[in-house]
Amino acid sequence: MPVYSVSQVTRYLRDILEADALLGDLWVRGEVSNLSHSVAGHYYFTLKDATNQIRCVMFRPAYGGENLTDGGAFAAHGRVSLYEVRGDLQLYVDLVQPEGVGERHLELERLKVKLEAEGLFQVSRKRPLPEFPKRIGVATSPTGSVWHDIQNVIQRRFPLVELALAPTPVQGDSAAAGIVDAFEAMNREDDLDVVILARGGGSLEELWPFNEEAVARAIYSSQAPVVSAVGHETDFTIADMVADFRAPTPSAAAELAVPDSDELQERILFHRRNLFQQISGELAARSQDLDQAVWRIKRNTPDVPSWRQRVDDLSHAYGRALESYMAVKGERIKALESRLASLSPDGVLARGYAVVQRRDNSALVTSVSQVTSGDDIEIRVKDGSIPARTLSNNP
């Protein structure tokens, strides 16, 4: 026969206890004793009746733990398990309520704790409503006054919106399943901007379908933001807590879901006046800027006629100066030409002089020493050349 360690036995017992469906989710009522409160915010106490008792631990957050008193009668919700370190059988409590509260109310509080722990009530996940919805789904009874009230409010405030009814019973045993089916049908519509879940007032029993877990999860899974309007202003259900918005009445839900066309017209007129004033002011300022720019342009524009006349005057003056300059230069050129003509070889020859050149090399003869007797020479005069031969070079 095998021998087990204490840890193996306690772990086995814990697994058996936690696998039991009844022990995993139950309410236990009894008298509180041995109550203690740790600095960490946990509660430790014992629940007992006339013959037996069970240890209880309630870890933070402790819903209702602040109401615990020694000797008080309470109902505690939780699960039974084994604390292996000491081998103690304990009830791990997540919610306590004073005795005398009805079972339905206890169940409601337990469901609130469960859904809150899962985050279904978190404000951070709630979605805003569109400012100008085009299509709104309504989950309610088609025969009640709620549906007609919603239609009337929408028609009066914003008739451009289209309403899509998802009919469902809102009271009785089939109401919860009907509401879930209505949300499933609306989730198949991909153009819904808002969903309104609504019914009139009633007792806790009549409104109970809106406290069902299945309805809460259907609201949570809605593709469009949900406005809950269940009962009157004083009624409050789990559906209100899960929905993105809560309205005190169905008519208020309709008003919350759509804008007021009269207010929109006033806003349009207000913005129109503001826009007109802004444009008029801007045009006036720009007109003044334009006038100043034109004035600066005119002031800085040169006097073209005066400058044109000045150009003409300068042109005439420079023309006359150029003519005088050219005349002086022409006279000087003529004088130079005359001087050059008088100094040219042809001019010298014309005055009776001659040029003597050797015929053998065309060298100019400027001295008698350059020729000997019998050298052929050529004598140039003004109108031609005379061939000659020297007889002697003696002077």
BALOBA-1460 file (C-alpha; in Angstrom, 3 decimals):
// residues 395
<rec num="1" residu="m" x="0.000" y="0.000" z="0.000"/>
<rec num="2" residu="p" x="1.566" y="3.379" z="-1.046"/>
<rec num="3" residu="v" x="2.439" y="6.002" z="1.526"/>
<rec num="4" residu="y" x="1.688" y="9.641" z="0.640"/>
<rec num="5" residu="s" x="3.174" y="12.833" z="1.925"/>
<rec num="6" residu="v" x="1.044" y="15.410" z="3.719"/>
<rec num="7" residu="s" x="1.429" y="17.784" z="0.778"/>
<rec num="8" residu="q" x="0.158" y="15.133" z="-1.637"/>
<rec num="9" residu="v" x="-2.897" y="14.484" z="0.492"/>
<rec num="10" residu="t" x="-3.765" y="18.153" z="1.025"/>
<rec num="11" residu="r" x="-3.287" y="18.914" z="-2.661"/>
<rec num="12" residu="y" x="-5.517" y="15.985" z="-3.584"/>
<rec num="13" residu="l" x="-8.217" y="17.150" z="-1.176"/>
<rec num="14" residu="r" x="-7.987" y="20.689" z="-2.539"/>
<rec num="15" residu="d" x="-8.369" y="19.457" z="-6.124"/>
<rec num="16" residu="i" x="-11.455" y="17.420" z="-5.179"/>
<rec num="17" residu="l" x="-13.066" y="20.362" z="-3.426"/>
<rec num="18" residu="e" x="-12.374" y="22.805" z="-6.273"/>
<rec num="19" residu="a" x="-13.687" y="20.376" z="-8.885"/>
<rec num="20" residu="d" x="-17.084" y="20.195" z="-7.181"/>
<rec num="21" residu="a" x="-19.590" y="22.498" z="-8.976"/>
<rec num="22" residu="l" x="-21.689" y="23.095" z="-5.850"/>
<rec num="23" residu="l" x="-18.718" y="23.993" z="-3.658"/>
<rec num="24" residu="g" x="-17.328" y="26.320" z="-6.359"/>
<rec num="25" residu="d" x="-20.321" y="28.688" z="-6.311"/>
<rec num="26" residu="l" x="-22.541" y="28.744" z="-3.220"/>
<rec num="27" residu="w" x="-24.128" y="30.936" z="-0.559"/>
<rec num="28" residu="v" x="-23.628" y="30.111" z="3.120"/>
<rec num="29" residu="r" x="-25.534" y="31.789" z="5.926"/>
<rec num="30" residu="g" x="-24.544" y="31.879" z="9.584"/>
<rec num="31" residu="e" x="-23.376" y="33.936" z="12.548"/>
<rec num="32" residu="v" x="-20.052" y="35.772" z="12.301"/>
<rec num="33" residu="s" x="-17.454" y="35.162" z="15.023"/>
<rec num="34" residu="n" x="-13.690" y="35.557" z="15.471"/>
<rec num="35" residu="l" x="-13.710" y="38.530" z="13.041"/>
<rec num="36" residu="s" x="-10.337" y="40.114" z="12.277"/>
<rec num="37" residu="h" x="-9.229" y="42.678" z="9.712"/>
<rec num="38" residu="s" x="-5.650" y="42.697" z="8.422"/>
<rec num="39" residu="v" x="-3.713" y="45.848" z="7.486"/>
<rec num="40" residu="a" x="-3.730" y="44.622" z="3.887"/>
<rec num="41" residu="g" x="-7.539" y="44.929" z="3.828"/>
<rec num="42" residu="h" x="-8.401" y="41.223" z="4.149"/>
<rec num="43" residu="y" x="-11.106" y="39.846" z="6.494"/>
<rec num="44" residu="y" x="-10.846" y="36.618" z="8.457"/>
<rec num="45" residu="f" x="-13.862" y="35.246" z="10.340"/>
<rec num="46" residu="t" x="-15.912" y="32.157" z="11.143"/>
<rec num="47" residu="l" x="-19.492" y="31.407" z="10.065"/>
<rec num="48" residu="k" x="-21.322" y="29.149" z="12.486"/>
<rec num="49" residu="d" x="-24.770" y="27.829" z="13.256"/>
<rec num="50" residu="a" x="-26.036" y="25.965" z="16.288"/>
<rec num="51" residu="t" x="-23.794" y="22.928" z="15.762"/>
<rec num="52" residu="n" x="-21.039" y="23.588" z="13.196"/>
<rec num="53" residu="q" x="-18.715" y="26.256" z="11.873"/>
<rec num="54" residu="i" x="-16.494" y="26.987" z="8.847"/>
<rec num="55" residu="r" x="-13.478" y="29.249" z="8.523"/>
<rec num="56" residu="c" x="-13.855" y="32.141" z="6.049"/>
<rec num="57" residu="v" x="-11.352" y="34.460" z="4.351"/>
<rec num="58" residu="m" x="-12.334" y="37.492" z="2.326"/>
<rec num="59" residu="f" x="-9.526" y="39.033" z="0.304"/>
<rec num="60" residu="r" x="-9.483" y="42.606" z="-0.908"/>
<rec num="61" residu="p" x="-11.508" y="44.018" z="-2.661"/>
<rec num="62" residu="a" x="-14.056" y="42.987" z="-0.078"/>
<rec num="63" residu="y" x="-17.604" y="43.653" z="-1.225"/>
<rec num="64" residu="g" x="-19.679" y="44.150" z="1.894"/>
<rec num="65" residu="g" x="-16.846" y="43.287" z="4.275"/>
<rec num="66" residu="e" x="-17.122" y="46.673" z="5.981"/>
<rec num="67" residu="n" x="-20.542" y="45.599" z="7.328"/>
<rec num="68" residu="l" x="-19.254" y="42.455" z="9.098"/>
<rec num="69" residu="t" x="-19.684" y="42.406" z="12.886"/>
<rec num="70" residu="d" x="-19.103" y="39.705" z="15.479"/>
<rec num="71" residu="g" x="-22.406" y="38.091" z="16.330"/>
<rec num="72" residu="g" x="-24.125" y="39.387" z="13.200"/>
<rec num="73" residu="a" x="-26.094" y="37.124" z="10.869"/>
<rec num="74" residu="f" x="-24.756" y="37.226" z="7.289"/>
<rec num="75" residu="a" x="-24.985" y="35.383" z="4.003"/>
<rec num="76" residu="a" x="-21.621" y="34.878" z="2.299"/>
<rec num="77" residu="h" x="-20.968" y="33.918" z="-1.319"/>
<rec num="78" residu="g" x="-17.819" y="32.154" z="-2.435"/>
<rec num="79" residu="r" x="-16.109" y="28.825" z="-3.011"/>
<rec num="80" residu="v" x="-14.908" y="26.096" z="-0.667"/>
<rec num="81" residu="s" x="-11.264" y="25.046" z="-0.851"/>
<rec num="82" residu="l" x="-8.410" y="23.793" z="1.322"/>
<rec num="83" residu="y" x="-5.624" y="25.972" z="2.692"/>
<rec num="84" residu="e" x="-2.826" y="23.441" z="2.229"/>
<rec num="85" residu="v" x="-0.326" y="25.067" z="4.577"/>
<rec num="86" residu="r" x="-2.474" y="24.387" z="7.650"/>
<rec num="87" residu="g" x="-4.858" y="21.830" z="6.171"/>
<rec num="88" residu="d" x="-7.794" y="24.124" z="6.940"/>
<rec num="89" residu="l" x="-11.077" y="23.840" z="5.074"/>
<rec num="90" residu="q" x="-12.076" y="27.445" z="4.216"/>
<rec num="91" residu="l" x="-14.772" y="29.388" z="2.451"/>
<rec num="92" residu="y" x="-13.133" y="31.949" z="0.166"/>
<rec num="93" residu="v" x="-15.698" y="34.765" z="0.217"/>
<rec num="94" residu="d" x="-16.156" y="37.412" z="-2.488"/>
<rec num="95" residu="l" x="-19.427" y="38.966" z="-1.233"/>
<rec num="96" residu="v" x="-21.320" y="39.216" z="2.049"/>
<rec num="97" residu="q" x="-24.821" y="40.529" z="2.764"/>
<rec num="98" residu="p" x="-26.703" y="40.883" z="6.044"/>
<rec num="99" residu="e" x="-29.201" y="38.108" z="6.640"/>
<rec num="100" residu="g" x="-32.783" y="38.928" z="5.764"/>
<rec num="101" residu="v" x="-31.934" y="40.017" z="2.210"/>
<rec num="102" residu="g" x="-33.836" y="38.010" z="-0.393"/>
<rec num="103" residu="e" x="-32.140" y="35.351" z="-2.455"/>
<rec num="104" residu="r" x="-32.805" y="37.227" z="-5.689"/>
<rec num="105" residu="h" x="-31.109" y="40.309" z="-4.319"/>
<rec num="106" residu="l" x="-28.176" y="38.191" z="-3.164"/>
<rec num="107" residu="e" x="-27.884" y="36.692" z="-6.625"/>
<rec num="108" residu="l" x="-27.990" y="40.189" z="-8.133"/>
<rec num="109" residu="e" x="-25.162" y="41.378" z="-5.915"/>
<rec num="110" residu="r" x="-23.116" y="38.270" z="-6.695"/>
<rec num="111" residu="l" x="-23.541" y="38.838" z="-10.446"/>
<rec num="112" residu="k" x="-22.530" y="42.482" z="-10.070"/>
<rec num="113" residu="v" x="-19.331" y="41.429" z="-8.341"/>
<rec num="114" residu="k" x="-18.582" y="38.859" z="-11.035"/>
<rec num="115" residu="l" x="-19.213" y="41.179" z="-13.980"/>
<rec num="116" residu="e" x="-17.319" y="44.051" z="-12.409"/>
<rec num="117" residu="a" x="-14.322" y="41.796" z="-11.866"/>
<rec num="118" residu="e" x="-14.436" y="40.911" z="-15.580"/>
<rec num="119" residu="g" x="-14.454" y="44.596" z="-16.564"/>
<rec num="120" residu="l" x="-17.985" y="44.850" z="-18.005"/>
<rec num="121" residu="f" x="-18.666" y="48.003" z="-15.971"/>
<rec num="122" residu="q" x="-15.402" y="49.814" z="-16.733"/>
<rec num="123" residu="v" x="-15.917" y="53.419" z="-17.716"/>
<rec num="124" residu="s" x="-12.855" y="53.316" z="-19.986"/>
<rec num="125" residu="r" x="-14.549" y="50.858" z="-22.373"/>
<rec num="126" residu="k" x="-17.756" y="52.876" z="-22.792"/>
<rec num="127" residu="r" x="-18.090" y="54.363" z="-26.251"/>
<rec num="128" residu="p" x="-19.292" y="57.839" z="-27.196"/>
<rec num="129" residu="l" x="-22.496" y="58.331" z="-29.170"/>
<rec num="130" residu="p" x="-22.210" y="59.670" z="-32.730"/>
<rec num="131" residu="e" x="-23.297" y="63.292" z="-33.063"/>
<rec num="132" residu="f" x="-25.388" y="62.668" z="-36.181"/>
<rec num="133" residu="p" x="-26.601" y="59.041" z="-36.319"/>
<rec num="134" residu="k" x="-28.201" y="57.781" z="-39.512"/>
<rec num="135" residu="r" x="-29.766" y="54.531" z="-38.287"/>
<rec num="136" residu="i" x="-30.743" y="53.536" z="-34.744"/>
<rec num="137" residu="g" x="-31.728" y="50.081" z="-33.562"/>
<rec num="138" residu="v" x="-34.372" y="49.761" z="-30.843"/>
<rec num="139" residu="a" x="-34.789" y="46.596" z="-28.775"/>
<rec num="140" residu="t" x="-38.178" y="46.727" z="-27.050"/>
<rec num="141" residu="s" x="-41.727" y="45.400" z="-27.243"/>
<rec num="142" residu="p" x="-43.466" y="46.434" z="-30.479"/>
<rec num="143" residu="t" x="-46.869" y="46.656" z="-28.737"/>
<rec num="144" residu="g" x="-45.955" y="48.831" z="-25.753"/>
<rec num="145" residu="s" x="-46.052" y="52.598" z="-25.429"/>
<rec num="146" residu="v" x="-42.245" y="52.734" z="-25.229"/>
<rec num="147" residu="w" x="-41.821" y="52.081" z="-28.955"/>
<rec num="148" residu="h" x="-44.350" y="54.804" z="-29.845"/>
<rec num="149" residu="d" x="-42.738" y="57.269" z="-27.423"/>
<rec num="150" residu="i" x="-39.321" y="56.709" z="-28.990"/>
<rec num="151" residu="q" x="-40.743" y="57.157" z="-32.494"/>
<rec num="152" residu="n" x="-42.461" y="60.397" z="-31.519"/>
<rec num="153" residu="v" x="-39.349" y="61.855" z="-29.903"/>
<rec num="154" residu="i" x="-37.133" y="60.949" z="-32.878"/>
<rec num="155" residu="q" x="-39.656" y="62.366" z="-35.363"/>
<rec num="156" residu="r" x="-39.862" y="65.606" z="-33.404"/>
<rec num="157" residu="r" x="-36.142" y="66.085" z="-32.766"/>
<rec num="158" residu="f" x="-34.348" y="64.592" z="-35.766"/>
<rec num="159" residu="p" x="-36.632" y="63.066" z="-38.420"/>
<rec num="160" residu="l" x="-33.705" y="62.306" z="-40.750"/>
<rec num="161" residu="v" x="-32.713" y="59.269" z="-38.695"/>
<rec num="162" residu="e" x="-34.037" y="55.794" z="-39.547"/>
<rec num="163" residu="l" x="-35.326" y="53.530" z="-36.763"/>
<rec num="164" residu="a" x="-34.927" y="49.758" z="-36.940"/>
<rec num="165" residu="l" x="-37.044" y="47.793" z="-34.442"/>
<rec num="166" residu="a" x="-35.687" y="44.546" z="-33.014"/>
<rec num="167" residu="p" x="-38.867" y="43.238" z="-31.343"/>
<rec num="168" residu="t" x="-38.502" y="41.361" z="-28.062"/>
<rec num="169" residu="p" x="-40.559" y="40.662" z="-24.973"/>
<rec num="170" residu="v" x="-39.371" y="42.834" z="-22.080"/>
<rec num="171" residu="q" x="-41.076" y="40.972" z="-19.245"/>
<rec num="172" residu="g" x="-41.549" y="37.339" z="-18.291"/>
<rec num="173" residu="d" x="-39.547" y="34.144" z="-18.591"/>
<rec num="174" residu="s" x="-38.824" y="34.553" z="-22.307"/>
<rec num="175" residu="a" x="-37.689" y="38.174" z="-22.071"/>
<rec num="176" residu="a" x="-33.980" y="37.529" z="-21.424"/>
<rec num="177" residu="a" x="-33.662" y="35.132" z="-24.363"/>
<rec num="178" residu="g" x="-35.634" y="37.551" z="-26.563"/>
<rec num="179" residu="i" x="-33.331" y="40.454" z="-25.673"/>
<rec num="180" residu="v" x="-30.266" y="38.344" z="-26.454"/>
<rec num="181" residu="d" x="-31.778" y="37.365" z="-29.833"/>
<rec num="182" residu="a" x="-32.573" y="41.019" z="-30.550"/>
<rec num="183" residu="f" x="-28.952" y="42.032" z="-29.971"/>
<rec num="184" residu="e" x="-27.695" y="39.188" z="-32.124"/>
<rec num="185" residu="a" x="-30.003" y="40.340" z="-34.923"/>
<rec num="186" residu="m" x="-28.838" y="43.950" z="-34.591"/>
<rec num="187" residu="n" x="-25.187" y="42.874" z="-34.640"/>
<rec num="188" residu="r" x="-25.842" y="41.431" z="-38.070"/>
<rec num="189" residu="e" x="-26.829" y="44.916" z="-39.238"/>
<rec num="190" residu="d" x="-23.534" y="46.651" z="-40.019"/>
<rec num="191" residu="d" x="-24.992" y="50.151" z="-40.444"/>
<rec num="192" residu="l" x="-26.497" y="50.745" z="-36.993"/>
<rec num="193" residu="d" x="-24.962" y="53.759" z="-35.269"/>
<rec num="194" residu="v" x="-26.737" y="53.416" z="-31.900"/>
<rec num="195" residu="v" x="-28.831" y="50.779" z="-30.083"/>
<rec num="196" residu="i" x="-31.537" y="51.677" z="-27.570"/>
<rec num="197" residu="l" x="-32.670" y="49.027" z="-25.073"/>
<rec num="198" residu="a" x="-35.868" y="50.216" z="-23.440"/>
<rec num="199" residu="r" x="-38.950" y="49.311" z="-21.420"/>
<rec num="200" residu="g" x="-41.210" y="51.055" z="-18.958"/>
<rec num="201" residu="g" x="-41.018" y="50.917" z="-15.175"/>
<rec num="202" residu="g" x="-41.914" y="47.982" z="-12.979"/>
<rec num="203" residu="s" x="-41.063" y="45.966" z="-9.909"/>
<rec num="204" residu="l" x="-37.762" y="44.162" z="-9.342"/>
<rec num="205" residu="e" x="-39.348" y="40.938" z="-10.590"/>
<rec num="206" residu="e" x="-40.697" y="42.610" z="-13.733"/>
<rec num="207" residu="l" x="-37.317" y="44.182" z="-14.517"/>
<rec num="208" residu="w" x="-35.383" y="41.036" z="-13.651"/>
<rec num="209" residu="p" x="-34.623" y="40.018" z="-17.290"/>
<rec num="210" residu="f" x="-32.420" y="43.124" z="-17.492"/>
<rec num="211" residu="n" x="-30.395" y="41.760" z="-14.563"/>
<rec num="212" residu="e" x="-29.665" y="38.452" z="-16.278"/>
<rec num="213" residu="e" x="-26.035" y="37.609" z="-17.086"/>
<rec num="214" residu="a" x="-26.885" y="36.653" z="-20.671"/>
<rec num="215" residu="v" x="-28.440" y="40.079" z="-21.290"/>
<rec num="216" residu="a" x="-25.426" y="41.828" z="-19.756"/>
<rec num="217" residu="r" x="-23.059" y="39.943" z="-22.069"/>
<rec num="218" residu="a" x="-25.271" y="40.652" z="-25.090"/>
<rec num="219" residu="i" x="-25.078" y="44.377" z="-24.341"/>
<rec num="220" residu="y" x="-21.333" y="44.124" z="-23.812"/>
<rec num="221" residu="s" x="-20.876" y="42.434" z="-27.209"/>
<rec num="222" residu="s" x="-22.976" y="44.981" z="-29.117"/>
<rec num="223" residu="q" x="-21.148" y="46.405" z="-32.123"/>
<rec num="224" residu="a" x="-22.892" y="49.769" z="-31.745"/>
<rec num="225" residu="p" x="-22.962" y="51.910" z="-28.572"/>
<rec num="226" residu="v" x="-25.916" y="51.022" z="-26.331"/>
<rec num="227" residu="v" x="-28.251" y="53.399" z="-24.487"/>
<rec num="228" residu="s" x="-30.121" y="51.620" z="-21.709"/>
<rec num="229" residu="a" x="-33.497" y="53.026" z="-20.638"/>
<rec num="230" residu="v" x="-35.045" y="50.402" z="-18.397"/>
<rec num="231" residu="g" x="-37.787" y="51.449" z="-16.018"/>
<rec num="232" residu="h" x="-38.073" y="54.863" z="-14.460"/>
<rec num="233" residu="e" x="-35.360" y="57.150" z="-13.138"/>
<rec num="234" residu="t" x="-35.186" y="55.375" z="-9.761"/>
<rec num="235" residu="d" x="-34.847" y="51.901" z="-11.307"/>
<rec num="236" residu="f" x="-31.303" y="50.658" z="-11.867"/>
<rec num="237" residu="t" x="-30.367" y="47.343" z="-13.500"/>
<rec num="238" residu="i" x="-27.237" y="45.530" z="-14.565"/>
<rec num="239" residu="a" x="-28.145" y="46.422" z="-18.143"/>
<rec num="240" residu="d" x="-27.752" y="50.095" z="-17.177"/>
<rec num="241" residu="m" x="-24.332" y="49.377" z="-15.707"/>
<rec num="242" residu="v" x="-23.012" y="47.556" z="-18.793"/>
<rec num="243" residu="a" x="-24.495" y="49.935" z="-21.378"/>
<rec num="244" residu="d" x="-22.433" y="52.794" z="-22.746"/>
<rec num="245" residu="f" x="-25.058" y="55.300" z="-21.554"/>
<rec num="246" residu="r" x="-28.001" y="55.156" z="-19.163"/>
<rec num="247" residu="a" x="-31.131" y="57.226" z="-19.671"/>
<rec num="248" residu="p" x="-33.741" y="57.652" z="-16.923"/>
<rec num="249" residu="t" x="-36.643" y="56.953" z="-19.342"/>
<rec num="250" residu="p" x="-37.121" y="55.646" z="-22.890"/>
<rec num="251" residu="s" x="-38.043" y="59.150" z="-24.097"/>
<rec num="252" residu="a" x="-34.848" y="60.488" z="-22.544"/>
<rec num="253" residu="a" x="-32.905" y="57.748" z="-24.340"/>
<rec num="254" residu="a" x="-34.310" y="58.905" z="-27.668"/>
<rec num="255" residu="e" x="-33.381" y="62.497" z="-26.834"/>
<rec num="256" residu="l" x="-29.886" y="61.378" z="-25.878"/>
<rec num="257" residu="a" x="-29.387" y="59.402" z="-29.099"/>
<rec num="258" residu="v" x="-30.193" y="62.175" z="-31.591"/>
<rec num="259" residu="p" x="-29.562" y="65.923" z="-31.783"/>
<rec num="260" residu="d" x="-32.361" y="68.506" z="-31.645"/>
<rec num="261" residu="s" x="-33.034" y="69.883" z="-35.133"/>
<rec num="262" residu="d" x="-34.189" y="73.213" z="-33.652"/>
<rec num="263" residu="e" x="-30.928" y="73.552" z="-31.754"/>
<rec num="264" residu="l" x="-29.021" y="72.590" z="-34.896"/>
<rec num="265" residu="q" x="-30.763" y="75.339" z="-36.849"/>
<rec num="266" residu="e" x="-29.887" y="77.851" z="-34.147"/>
<rec num="267" residu="r" x="-26.280" y="76.656" z="-34.207"/>
<rec num="268" residu="i" x="-26.186" y="76.950" z="-37.997"/>
<rec num="269" residu="l" x="-27.577" y="80.505" z="-37.848"/>
<rec num="270" residu="f" x="-25.104" y="81.392" z="-35.106"/>
<rec num="271" residu="h" x="-22.156" y="80.046" z="-37.067"/>
<rec num="272" residu="r" x="-23.497" y="81.672" z="-40.230"/>
<rec num="273" residu="r" x="-23.589" y="85.074" z="-38.542"/>
<rec num="274" residu="n" x="-20.127" y="84.543" z="-37.103"/>
<rec num="275" residu="l" x="-18.802" y="83.440" z="-40.478"/>
<rec num="276" residu="f" x="-20.370" y="86.437" z="-42.208"/>
<rec num="277" residu="q" x="-18.859" y="88.793" z="-39.627"/>
<rec num="278" residu="q" x="-15.453" y="87.174" z="-39.943"/>
<rec num="279" residu="i" x="-15.542" y="87.296" z="-43.750"/>
<rec num="280" residu="s" x="-16.778" y="90.916" z="-43.763"/>
<rec num="281" residu="g" x="-14.066" y="91.949" z="-41.336"/>
<rec num="282" residu="e" x="-11.439" y="90.086" z="-43.313"/>
<rec num="283" residu="l" x="-12.590" y="91.646" z="-46.597"/>
<rec num="284" residu="a" x="-12.553" y="95.128" z="-45.036"/>
<rec num="285" residu="a" x="-9.043" y="94.579" z="-43.707"/>
<rec num="286" residu="r" x="-7.837" y="93.235" z="-47.052"/>
<rec num="287" residu="s" x="-9.485" y="96.160" z="-48.894"/>
<rec num="288" residu="q" x="-7.638" y="98.600" z="-46.651"/>
<rec num="289" residu="d" x="-4.382" y="96.723" z="-47.245"/>
<rec num="290" residu="l" x="-5.029" y="96.892" z="-51.003"/>
<rec num="291" residu="d" x="-5.677" y="100.640" z="-50.910"/>
<rec num="292" residu="q" x="-2.438" y="101.192" z="-49.014"/>
<rec num="293" residu="a" x="-0.543" y="99.001" z="-51.479"/>
<rec num="294" residu="v" x="-1.958" y="100.940" z="-54.452"/>
<rec num="295" residu="w" x="-1.023" y="104.218" z="-52.774"/>
<rec num="296" residu="r" x="2.539" y="102.993" z="-52.181"/>
<rec num="297" residu="i" x="2.802" y="101.822" z="-55.793"/>
<rec num="298" residu="k" x="1.602" y="105.174" z="-57.091"/>
<rec num="299" residu="r" x="3.934" y="107.032" z="-54.774"/>
<rec num="300" residu="n" x="6.943" y="104.976" z="-55.848"/>
<rec num="301" residu="t" x="6.087" y="104.864" z="-59.583"/>
<rec num="302" residu="p" x="8.645" y="106.931" z="-61.623"/>
<rec num="303" residu="d" x="7.533" y="110.000" z="-63.694"/>
<rec num="304" residu="v" x="7.765" y="108.305" z="-67.078"/>
<rec num="305" residu="p" x="6.942" y="111.397" z="-69.228"/>
<rec num="306" residu="s" x="9.620" y="113.458" z="-67.470"/>
<rec num="307" residu="w" x="12.183" y="110.709" z="-67.874"/>
<rec num="308" residu="r" x="11.156" y="110.263" z="-71.516"/>
<rec num="309" residu="q" x="11.634" y="114.004" z="-72.176"/>
<rec num="310" residu="r" x="14.978" y="113.904" z="-70.390"/>
<rec num="311" residu="v" x="16.067" y="110.987" z="-72.568"/>
<rec num="312" residu="d" x="15.054" y="112.952" z="-75.683"/>
<rec num="313" residu="d" x="17.004" y="116.008" z="-74.521"/>
<rec num="314" residu="l" x="20.079" y="113.925" z="-73.789"/>
<rec num="315" residu="s" x="19.738" y="112.191" z="-77.143"/>
<rec num="316" residu="h" x="19.623" y="115.498" z="-79.016"/>
<rec num="317" residu="a" x="22.530" y="116.883" z="-76.999"/>
<rec num="318" residu="y" x="24.666" y="113.814" z="-77.571"/>
<rec num="319" residu="g" x="23.711" y="113.878" z="-81.267"/>
<rec num="320" residu="r" x="24.884" y="117.451" z="-81.676"/>
<rec num="321" residu="a" x="28.069" y="116.747" z="-79.721"/>
<rec num="322" residu="l" x="28.750" y="113.703" z="-81.875"/>
<rec num="323" residu="e" x="28.252" y="115.691" z="-85.092"/>
<rec num="324" residu="s" x="30.656" y="118.398" z="-83.871"/>
<rec num="325" residu="y" x="33.173" y="115.768" z="-82.799"/>
<rec num="326" residu="m" x="32.963" y="114.002" z="-86.158"/>
<rec num="327" residu="a" x="33.414" y="117.322" z="-88.042"/>
<rec num="328" residu="v" x="36.551" y="118.199" z="-86.075"/>
<rec num="329" residu="k" x="37.959" y="114.736" z="-86.601"/>
<rec num="330" residu="g" x="37.148" y="114.936" z="-90.320"/>
<rec num="331" residu="e" x="39.079" y="118.167" z="-90.717"/>
<rec num="332" residu="r" x="42.011" y="116.694" z="-88.851"/>
<rec num="333" residu="i" x="41.957" y="113.625" z="-91.065"/>
<rec num="334" residu="k" x="42.018" y="115.830" z="-94.185"/>
<rec num="335" residu="a" x="45.003" y="117.761" z="-92.839"/>
<rec num="336" residu="l" x="46.828" y="114.533" z="-92.081"/>
<rec num="337" residu="e" x="46.038" y="113.236" z="-95.549"/>
<rec num="338" residu="s" x="47.481" y="116.425" z="-97.070"/>
<rec num="339" residu="r" x="50.632" y="116.105" z="-95.000"/>
<rec num="340" residu="l" x="50.972" y="112.450" z="-95.888"/>
<rec num="341" residu="a" x="50.504" y="113.253" z="-99.565"/>
<rec num="342" residu="s" x="53.260" y="115.846" z="-99.445"/>
<rec num="343" residu="l" x="55.606" y="113.432" z="-97.766"/>
<rec num="344" residu="s" x="54.949" y="110.428" z="-99.989"/>
<rec num="345" residu="p" x="57.640" y="109.320" z="-102.534"/>
<rec num="346" residu="d" x="55.306" y="110.094" z="-105.428"/>
<rec num="347" residu="g" x="54.984" y="113.622" z="-104.179"/>
<rec num="348" residu="v" x="58.757" y="114.030" z="-104.017"/>
<rec num="349" residu="l" x="59.137" y="112.668" z="-107.543"/>
<rec num="350" residu="a" x="56.494" y="115.067" z="-108.746"/>
<rec num="351" residu="r" x="58.619" y="117.938" z="-107.533"/>
<rec num="352" residu="g" x="61.496" y="116.874" z="-109.868"/>
<rec num="353" residu="y" x="63.383" y="114.433" z="-107.713"/>
<rec num="354" residu="a" x="64.360" y="110.910" z="-108.898"/>
<rec num="355" residu="v" x="65.142" y="107.554" z="-107.283"/>
<rec num="356" residu="v" x="68.167" y="105.542" z="-108.431"/>
<rec num="357" residu="q" x="68.223" y="101.741" z="-107.953"/>
<rec num="358" residu="r" x="70.669" y="99.037" z="-108.946"/>
<rec num="359" residu="r" x="69.083" y="96.754" z="-111.467"/>
<rec num="360" residu="d" x="70.827" y="93.657" z="-110.261"/>
<rec num="361" residu="n" x="69.399" y="93.746" z="-106.725"/>
<rec num="362" residu="s" x="66.964" y="96.726" z="-106.740"/>
<rec num="363" residu="a" x="69.015" y="98.350" z="-103.964"/>
<rec num="364" residu="l" x="68.600" y="102.109" z="-103.677"/>
<rec num="365" residu="v" x="71.688" y="104.056" z="-104.690"/>
<rec num="366" residu="t" x="72.227" y="106.836" z="-102.234"/>
<rec num="367" residu="s" x="76.008" y="107.195" z="-102.703"/>
<rec num="368" residu="v" x="78.463" y="107.086" z="-105.626"/>
<rec num="369" residu="s" x="80.394" y="104.521" z="-103.716"/>
<rec num="370" residu="q" x="77.597" y="102.021" z="-104.308"/>
<rec num="371" residu="v" x="78.275" y="101.805" z="-108.090"/>
<rec num="372" residu="t" x="81.239" y="101.265" z="-110.378"/>
<rec num="373" residu="s" x="81.747" y="101.991" z="-114.033"/>
<rec num="374" residu="g" x="79.502" y="99.944" z="-116.193"/>
<rec num="375" residu="d" x="76.860" y="99.074" z="-113.490"/>
<rec num="376" residu="d" x="73.319" y="98.917" z="-114.771"/>
<rec num="377" residu="i" x="70.987" y="101.228" z="-112.893"/>
<rec num="378" residu="e" x="67.417" y="102.424" z="-113.155"/>
<rec num="379" residu="i" x="66.271" y="105.987" z="-112.626"/>
<rec num="380" residu="r" x="62.653" y="106.415" z="-111.422"/>
<rec num="381" residu="v" x="60.880" y="109.686" z="-112.128"/>
<rec num="382" residu="k" x="57.281" y="110.696" z="-111.551"/>
<rec num="383" residu="d" x="55.928" y="109.111" z="-114.702"/>
<rec num="384" residu="g" x="58.213" y="106.054" z="-115.172"/>
<rec num="385" residu="s" x="61.696" y="104.563" z="-115.132"/>
<rec num="386" residu="i" x="64.787" y="105.275" z="-117.242"/>
<rec num="387" residu="p" x="67.396" y="102.454" z="-117.704"/>
<rec num="388" residu="a" x="71.033" y="103.669" z="-117.597"/>
<rec num="389" residu="r" x="74.653" y="102.532" z="-117.136"/>
<rec num="390" residu="t" x="77.313" y="104.245" z="-115.107"/>
<rec num="391" residu="l" x="80.447" y="105.525" z="-116.872"/>
<rec num="392" residu="s" x="82.463" y="106.277" z="-113.794"/>
<rec num="393" residu="n" x="81.913" y="106.558" z="-110.136"/>
<rec num="394" residu="n" x="84.415" y="109.331" z="-109.699"/>
<rec num="395" residu="p" x="82.952" y="112.634" z="-108.686"/>
